[in-house]
Amino acid sequence: MIYLKNHITSVVLDFILENQDSFLNYLEINIIIKEISGVNNFFDTQEEVTRLLTEIRTDSCIISSLDRREYGDFQTNSTLASQVVEYISKKNEKIEFVLEPTCGKGNFLLACILQFKQLKKIVGVEIYKPYIWYTKFRLLDYYLKNPNCLKPEIDIIHGNAFEFDYNTLANSTRYLTTLVIGNPPWITNSELGLLESENLPRKSNFKKYTGVDAMTGKGNFDISEYISYILLKCFEGHDGVFAFLIKNSVAKNLIHDQKINHFRIGYLEKLLIDSKKEFNVSVNACLFFAYLNAEPNQTCMALDFYTRKLNAKFGWYQDKFVNSIDDYKKSSVVDGKSIFVWRSGVKHDCAKVMELKQENGYFLNGLGEEVELETDLVYGLLKSSDLKVIRTSIFRKLTIITQSKVGQDTGYIQEKYPLTYAYLYDHKAFFEKRKSSIYKSKPYFSIFGIGNYSFANYKVAISGLYKSTHFTLISPNNNKPIMLDDTCYFIGFENMKMAQVAHFLVNSDLVQRFLKSIIFFDSKRSINKDILMRIDFHKVFENADFEVAKQKIDDLKRKHWNAFEKMIKEN
């Protein structure tokens, strides 16, 4: 049992001292506290009571630090909790039962007691024992100060949110207007596993993934998504409200999976919050709000929590899952399949050796070494951060390209480029330390993301890291193509005018609106090959205007425009 001294206010301390005799029997003091506050089973054992009295008499306290990361613990401050509950009350002021599966320090529960005047029952579950006591003492303090206030039946339970018996609770409260509220952990099961945490759900493929998906990254999920899924499944038939503070990506997944789950939730809202302000963390997060026992809905309104300003409506539309339904309606004409194959750039996982700068006639590697190399295998390199301009033919870094296609034998380097081979061989330990399995059983100094397409002179490229749909036109430098790293995506051309037309098309208002309608920028890698391959260049070209293109592209002739049209029709 762990207490923090500041959990016990002077009012609670006076109460304890005045009732010391009753504390000799924990069952007796539990009855007294129940009458005062509505809290059931305040103490579980006599040992807990004795420990409390000893600590108070000796003026001692035990301070326990919490690994917030292990518990995914970002406590909701009182102001935000009150704002959330006030918003809920405007939607449904007749809440009778409140469940919080990770109640923490009790800010939501206190806010509910203050806001809802018809409360009959409260259940809070919390795995971290010091928070249990913090919440219980706060409740006791509140009711000692406000003895005439409504006292619902309250259970603050020390338990694991993943294993709690929600079905029994749901059955016993099915006729009460329900609020399921909370701020479940903002962490994934894989992250908890790496921390060797015991605060994990049982092994469960709750999304019913099959085959490879179940064994790879798609088997990773947010803890808050798991808890949301379990609670929606148990309480979807209750009249009431579901309101969770969760990451935007979790809200997106809940709406996406509605197509399969058909939970009885409707009037869905994602109210965006400032997590830096509220929790001092850089995470895109929201209040996810839904009416329970409603006609199942597969679309959700995205609003600003503080201003209620509407940002977009997202979800399923015409069998497509989109970020902005309104924008998609206006741009869906170009949703199809790209005739050009979008590629990612070069991957080597050995930057200190493979990436160079050129200074004073020498190449300088990431180890600070001056290196002498033949220039044939050295190419200019652009990264995501270099793609903020409209067009470029310059670069900050260079890279060694050891293969022209994946798996090519690299033995030729020793014969044709002895200086380059000697340099690579001297640093082979760095290559051997590469952890990715893609390099196993491959030739020495292998790279990936390489093929004939990599050597195209002109490229239309986009960053896969940044939240921007801007495309850059890349031209060769000294008649040598420039490479991109694996954070970028591109299509390649040998003809400059063809590249310029493609560049104009993907930066057009129509394509930009389309991309913004389908990209969820809260995702880790929101821009990817699957997204880009949906750009139908036939449709984009049909909706483009030659006269507008002429204003954007220097010396563009009708013959160039027609040549591009012919190229896409033949592919």
URPEFEN-V264802 format. One record per helix or strand. SS is the DSSP state (h for helix, s for strand). FROM is the first residue (numbers start at 1). TO is the last residue. If there is no record, write none. Layout:
SS_FROM_TO + SS_FROM_TO
This chain:
h_5_7 + h_10_18 + h_22_24 + h_26_37 + s_39_39 + h_46_57 + h_68_71 + h_78_91 + s_97_100 + h_107_115 + s_121_126 + h_129_145 + s_153_158 + h_166_172 + s_178_182 + s_188_188 + h_189_194 + h_211_215 + h_217_219 + s_222_222 + h_223_235 + s_240_247 + h_248_256 + h_258_261 + s_265_273 + h_275_279 + s_285_292 + s_299_304 + s_310_317 + s_320_322 + h_325_334 + s_335_335 + s_343_344 + s_346_347 + h_351_354 + s_355_359 + s_362_365 + s_370_371 + s_378_382 + h_384_386 + s_391_392 + s_397_400 + h_412_416 + h_418_426 + h_428_432 + h_437_439 + s_448_448 + h_452_455 + s_458_463 + s_472_474 + s_477_477 + s_480_480 + s_483_485 + s_488_493 + h_496_506 + h_509_518 + h_529_532 + s_535_535 + h_537_542 + h_546_552 + h_558_570
